Amino acid sequence: MAIATPAPRVLGDYIASTKAANIALVLGGSAFVGISAQVVIPLPFTPVPLTLQTFAVLLVGAALGTWRGVASMVVYAAAGTAGVPWFSAGSSGWGGASYGYILGFILAAGIVGRLAEHGATRTPLRTAGLMVLGNVVIYAVGVSYLKFAIDASWATALSLGMIPFLLGDALKIALAAGLFPATWKLVNRTT
């Protein structure tokens, strides 16, 4: 009698068959976010730059699942806070107007990862909904932190920390909505 292995719940499950592989995925997820944070478009009207960071966070959470996604973001946040220059534009350290987004990454990776484990990346519509939810979580933490960091009103915090990024987020969500289901089809075809 053969022992059946559980079906992969997230894409990372196809790779993570050993402890070393899981560690590599966690560190790779952190590095991917760190590299994506270096794609920066400063906006003169807000202290929060436009980056590929949030897109990378959501991809990592959805591809790696709950614990690996959260671990990746904890490593990213801890290393950057300790001085690794991989926050946006090579910055590091604690605080700053956009530090709340980094904290939001941890929570978003966990929520997105958990929902991905339950099949939320298998269809374009569900993937889009998952990415919208992940963005909402990041904005909830990031904009709240920004409001208090710059001592602004909620309207100002939203106009500086969320509204300018919505169009770019919509494009990233559309990309993820196509990417994940297509990747699942490819993986299922080759296994």
N, C-alpha and C positions, 0 to 999 in steps of 0.2 A: 504494500500500500504506500503510495507516494504522499508526501506531505505537501499540501498546497501552500504556496506563498500568497500573501494578500496582494490584491491588485494595487498598483500604484495609485495613490490618491492625488498626488501633485507631481509635476514633472521631475522635481528633484528626487523623487523616490526611485526613478529609473537608474540613478547614478549612485545614490547613497546606500550601499550595501554593507559598508564597514564604518567603524568609528572614524577612521582616518578620512574616509570620503565625506562623512557628515561635517567634520571639522573643516575640510577643504571647501565645502559648499558654503558654510557660514563665513569663513574668511573671504571667499570669493564674492559672496553677496555684499559684504562690507566694502571690499575694494571696488566693486562695480558701482556702488553708490558714491564712493569717494571720487572715482574717475568722472562719473556723470556730473558731480557737483562742480567740476572744473569747466564745464560748458556753461559760461556765464554771460548774460546780457544785462548789464547794469541799466536800471531805469532811473532817470534823474529825479523823478517825482516820488520815489519810495525808497526806504532803506532795505527793502527786500529785493534781491536780484532775481531775474528770470534764469532758471537753471533746468537741467534735466534730472535733477536730484529726486523730485517727488515721483516722477515716472519710474525711475530706477527702484525706488523704495517699493512701489506697488508691484513692479515686476518681480522683485525679490520675494516679497511676501507671498504672491500668488504662485510662484514657481517652486518655492522651498517649503511652504506650509508654515504652520503656527510656530513651532519651537525653533526651527532653523531660521525663519524670517525674523522673529524677535531677537534671537541670539545675534544675527547679523547686524541688526540695528543697534543693539546694546554695544557690540564691539565697535561699530562705527562711531556712536556717540561718545563712548568712553575714551577711545583712542584720540578722537578729535578734541575732546575736552582736555585730555592730558598733553596735547601739543602736536599731534600728527596733523600736518597742514592739508587736510582733505575735506574740510567744510567748503562752502562756496568760495571760489576764487582763491583757494589755498589758505583760507583762514583756519584758525583753531582757537580753542579756549572756551571758557564758560561765559555765558551771558551774551550780550548783543541783542539787537532788535529781532533777529530771526532765529534765535536759539530755541524758541518754542516750537518751531517747525521740526527741529531735530528731535525734540521730545515726542512730538506727535508721530514721527516716523515709527517709533517703537510700538505705540498703540495701534497705528494703522497696519503695520506689518503683521501684528498678531490677529487682528480682525480679518484682514484680507486673507491671511494664511489659513485661518480656521474655515472660512467660507469656501476657499479653494479646495480644501480637503473634502468638502461635501459636494464637489462638482461644479462650483460656480465659474470655472474657466472653460467649460466644455462647449458653450454656445456663445455666439457674439453678443446676444442681448444680456445674458447673465454676466458675461465678462464685463460689459459696459456698466451694468449696475454695480458690480463689485468695485470697479475702479472709481465710480462716482462716490460710493460709500467711503472708500479709502481716502479720497480727496477731502470729503466732508470732515472726516476725523482729523486729518492733518490740519485743515483750516481751523477747526474748532480749537485745537490746542495752540496752533501757531498765531492765529489772530488774537486770541485771548492774551497770550504772552506779550505780543506786540503792543496791545492796548496799554498794558501796565508798564512795559519797558520804556515806552515813549510818552507815557502819561497823556493819552489821547482819549477822545470819545470813541464809542463803538463805531459810529459812522466813519470817523477818520481811520480807525484801525481796519475796517472793512475796505475802505477805498484805497488804502496803502498796501494791505496785506492779502487781499483776496480778489477783488474785482479786476485788477489789471491782468490777472493770470488765468481767468476763466476761459478765454478763447484758446489759449495754448493747452490748457487742461483738456478741453473738448477734443482737440486734435490728438493728444496723447491717448485719451480714452478710446477714440476710434481706432487708433493703431493697435492698442492692446486687444480690443474687441475682435480684430482680425487675426492678430498674431497668435493668441492662445488657442482658439479653436483649430486653427490651421496646424499648429504644432502638435496638438493632440491627435489630429487625423494622421499626420505623418508618423508620429510615434506608434500609434495603434496599427498602422499599415506595416511597419517594419518589425513588429514584435509577434 
